[in-house]
Amino acid sequence: MEISTEVTTNIQMVDLQGQYKKIKKEVDAAILKVIENASFINGPEVKLFQQDLEKYLEVKHVIPCANGTDALQIALMALDLKPGDEVIAPAFTYVATAEVVELLKLKLVYVDVDPKTFNISTKAILKAITPKTKAIIPVHLYGQCADMETIMEIARENNLFVIEDAAQAIGSTYTFTDGKQCKAGTIGDIGCTSFFPSKNLGCFGDGGAMYTNNDQLALKLRLISNHGQSKKYCFDSIGVNSRMDTIQAAVLKIKLKHLEEYNTSRNEVAAYYDKAFAKHSNLITPLRNTKSTHVFHQYTLITKGLDRNGLMQHLQKRNIPSMIYYPTPMHLQKGYAHLGYKEGDFPHAEDLCTRVVSLPIHTEMDQLQLEYITQEVLNYCKN
């Protein structure tokens, strides 16, 4: 297959420049307006973006903040948990999910994941609940929702809070058995997201948000994110400084209008990969949760009987990037050794860390790039 040099030297995991060029005129005008108004913190665009996102998600309250990690921390603070209270989270995730629990002196309880969907195992959750358990943090990994219907049933039966880490799944829709549909992050007590530039809905720096349908929780989240301040110089609670920059809100307001288009593009890329690798014995394509749509923040294969690192090196030599999300499970990270977990405690998470590999997926990919990437993956598998 003859592929031009331009194609083989311009493949990226995420093409933020290409995405920007398509909306450049709108974005530039919006940023310039903020600069001219000098309303850099909590300017009018923050409120407007908040309202647009509330409408898109069909959720009562969106509380913008400085980043996704802050969103998780503030959510936990709003629940009035006490040091030593147990919070259940998956061992296969990004560190942000775990570090906020530790920072607040809560007790982090890891559980294993479903080896097919990568999301938290509901059976593992049930086994981990103790009288000290107060909350569950399901992570909607790679772009599809965890089994939220079962998780919410478990939470109700055990009087637990649910904080959804929806940073990788904005726009994903979960369908309950009765036909009710909810967007990722709007099902539990509080949903949290990140607008890190590479996310499906990303800004031009850091940004995050929390969602809730609970009026009292919304009030607490707003207070905490702004120094615990109910009005100027009136501090009703202990808080943090986590406000969204107005420039980021202006960018996000524009990009939100394109989110469905972006997620459709990602699904088209995923479908191409699926078809190319469907019958290969060494590659397991992502399993779709039948109750959740997938927005493919990442396209992640599971290798089987294949040298994953060899595959990545083969691709790198041909100017094709690839990534491992995540190479070491959280319970085996040095910074979390004090929790007392050991190798073998969560076999699915540990196995996935040795076998997953993510391929380029973004809104600007074209047919020639996809042909080249899939052919080179298959070429390696033939060796």
N, C-alpha and C positions, 0 to 999 in steps of 0.2 A: 504494500500500500504506500503510495507516494504522498507524503505529508510535507507541506511547506515549512521552511525554517521559522516563519512567523508563528505558526501554530505550535511548534515544538519548543519555542523559547518564551512563550507568553501564557503558560498555564499557571494558575494560582489556586490556592485553596479557597480564597475569597477575593473577589475582584471589586474592591470598594471604589476604585477610581472609575472603572467602567460604569458602575451603578450611578455614581455622582454625575457623570457627564450627561446622563439622560435627564436628570432633573436639575441641572446646574442653574438654569435661569431662575427657577422658583426658589431654590435653596439660597442662592447668592442674594436675592432680593430680601428674603426673610432675615438672613443674618445681618445684612446692612441696616435693615429697619431697627433691629435690636440695638446695634451699635449707635445709630443716630439718636435713639431714645435714651440710651445709656441705662436701660432697665435690666441690668445683667443678672440679678438674683430675684426670683419670684416675680418677674415681669408679667405682663398680660398674656404672653404666649404660653406660659406655664399653665395658667388656668384654662386657656382655650384648648391646649393639647389634652389636659386632664378630661375636659368635657367630651372631646372627640373620642378618647380612648374608652371612657365610660359607655358611650353610645355603641362603639364597636363591640365591646365585650359584653354588653348588656348587664353591667354590674352597677350597683348603686354608688359606690365610692372608689375612686382612684386617687391615691396619694403619691404624687411624684417625690422622688428623693435623689440623692447624689449618685448611688450605684446599687447594683443588685445585692452585694454583700450587706450593705447597710439595710436594705429592705428586709433581709432575713433577720438581722439583729434587732431591728426596731419591732418587727412582728413578734419576736419572742419577748421583748421587753413589755409590749402591750398586753401580754397574757398574764402578767404579774406572777411569773414562775419564781420559785425560791431555789437558792443554791442546793444542789443535790437532787432536785427533781429530774426525772429521767425523760430524755427525748430520743425517740427512735429515728434512725436515718440509715440509708443504704451505704454499704461499704464501697460500692462502685459509683463514684461521683466526683465532682470537683471539690476542692478543699473548702470553698466558701460555705457549703452546707454544714460542714463539721465545725469550722473554726468559731463561728458565732455562738454555738452551743457552749464551747469551752471558754470563750471570753466572758460569758455571763455566769460561769461557775456552775452550770447545769451539768448533769451526768449524761454523756453521750453514749448511747447504746446502738451499736452497729448491728445490722441484719444483712442477710444475703439477698441477692437479686434473682429474678427470673432469667435463666440463661438464654432465653429466646428473644425476649422483649427488652432486656437490659434494665428494666424497671424493678423497683422494690417488690419483694415477694410478700404477698399477703399472708401466706402460711408462716413465714418467718416472723412477721409482725406479731401474729397471735402468740407464738412461742416466747417472744421477748417481753411481753407485757407483765409487769409486776405491780404491786400496790403503789409504787413510787412513780410509775409512768404517767406523764402528764400530756405529752404531745407526740405527734408523728409528723415527720417531714418527708413526704413522697417527692421524689425528683422526677420530673417528666423528661427523661433522658433522650437526647438526640432528636426530639421533635414530636413524640407522641405521649399521650397521657398514661400514667400508671392506672391500675385497676381501681379507679376512684369509687365506684359503687360499693365494692367490698370494703375498701378502706374506710369509707364513711359509716358503713354498718358497724365495723369494728369500733370506730371512734364513739359512736352513739352508745353501743353496748357497754363500753368501758369508761365513759365520761372523759374522753380525751379531746384535745384540740388537734386540728389538722392545719398545718401550714404548707401550702403547695409551693415547691420550688419550680416555677414555670418559666425559668429564664431561657430554656432552649425550645419552648413549645408555644410561643405566642401565635395565636391564630388556629391552633389545633382545637377541634371540637370533640367533646365526649358525649356519647349517647347512652342514657340509662335504659334499663330493661323496659320501663314504661314509655319510652320514646322521648323523654325529656332530654334536651340538649343544652350543654353548657360549654363555654370556652374554657380552655386550660387556665387555671388560676382562680376561677370564680366559684369553685365547688366547695372547698374547705372553708375554715373560719377566715383565713387570710391567704391570699396568693401573692407571690413575690416574683418580680422579673428584673432582668438586667437589660439595659440598652447599650451594652458594650458594642463598639463599631461592627464587629463581625457577626452579631446576632441577626436573626431574620428581620427584626426591626431595630436597627442600630443607629446611634447618634454619632457625632463627630468628636466624641470624648467619652467621659463616663456619665452614666445616668441609670436610674432605676425607678421602680414604682411598686406600690402595694395595692392590692384590691381587696375589698370586702363589701358584703351586703349588710353588715352589722353597724348600726349608727354609732353605738358606744365605742366599738373598736376603732371605727374611722376617726372619731374625736381623739382617742388616745394616740393613734398613729400620727395624726397631724401635729399634736402637741409634742410628742417625743422627737419627731424629726426636726423640730424647730426649737431646740433647747428647752422643751417643756413649757413653752411660752404660749399662754392663752391670748394675751395682748401685750403690747410693747412694755417690757420691763416687769411683767407679771408672770412668774415662773411657777406653774401649778404642779409640775412633776419634774423628776430628773430626766433630762433629755440629751440629745446629741445634735450636732450641726450637720444636717444632711438634707440640703435643699437643692433642687434642680436648677442648673444654670439656664437662664432664659434662652441663650443661643441654642442649647441642646433641645429645648422644648420646641423652638421654632423649626429646627431640622426635623424632629420627630413628627411634628404636626403634618408636614409635607409627606414624609415617607410613609406615614400611616395610611394615607390614601392609596398607596401602591402595595400595601402588605399582601392583599389577596393575590395580586399579580405576582409578587415575589414568591409566595408560597406555591403557587401553581407552577412557576418556572422550576423550582426545586423538585417538585413532584415529577415533572417531565424528565429531569436529569435522572432521578432515582429510577423511574420506569425504564429508561434506556439501560442503565446499569443492571437492573433486575433481569431484563431480557437477555443481555449479553452473558451473564454469569449463571443463569438459572439452572443449566444442566451440568455445571462443572462440579465434580465430586470434591474438589479442594476448597470451594468457596461457598459459604452459607450467606445468602442475602438477608437483609433485615426482614424480620417478621412483623407484619402489621397487627396491632391489637384491633380486633373486630369492633370494639366499642369506641375506638378513637381514630380520628383522622391523623395523618402524619404530615408534619411540615418540614421534615428533613433538614433540621439545623446541621446535622452531620449525616453522611451516608457511610455507614459502618458495616464492613464485612467481618465475618468470623472465618479465619483460615482453619483448614482441617487437613492434617498431614502435609503441611506446607511450611517451608521456612519463611516466616513472616518478615524477618529482618532482611533476608535475602531478596524477597519481593520488593521491599521498600528501597533497597540499594539499587536493584534493577531499574526501578522507576526513576530514582534520583538521577541516575546516569543518563536518562533520557528526558531530563528536565520536567519530570512529572512529580509534583509534591505529594506527600501523603503524611498522615499523622496518626499517632496512637493516643486516643482519649479513652482510657487513662492507663499509663504503664505500670502503676503500682496501686493496689487497693488502699483505701484510707487507713484500714486497721493495721497495715504494715508500714506506714509512714513513720519516720523517726520522731517527728514532733508529737505523735499520738501513742507512742510506746507505753506511756504511763497508764493507759487504759487497760493494759494487761492482755490484749488480744495476741494471738500467735498464728503462724502459718498453719493453714488447714481449718481454721475456724469458719471461713466463708468460702467454700470451694468454688462456687460459681463465679463469684467476683474475682477470685484469684486466677481461675482458668481464663476468663475473658481478658484479663489484663495481659496474658501471654499470647492471645490469639486475635484480638481485634485490630483492624486497620481501617482508617477512614480515607476515602478518596475525595478529590476536589468536588465541591458542589456549591454553586452560587447562581445568582440570577443572570449572569452574563455569559454562561457557557454556550458554545455553539456545537453544531453537529461534527465538525472536523475534530475539535478537541475531544469530544466524547468517543469518536471512532479511534483516535490515537491512543487514548488512555485505556480503553477496554481491550484493544488489540495487544498492547504491551503487557497488561495484566495476564491475558490469556497466553501470550508468548512465554512468559515466565513459567506459567503453570504447566506448559508442555515440556519444559526442560527436565 
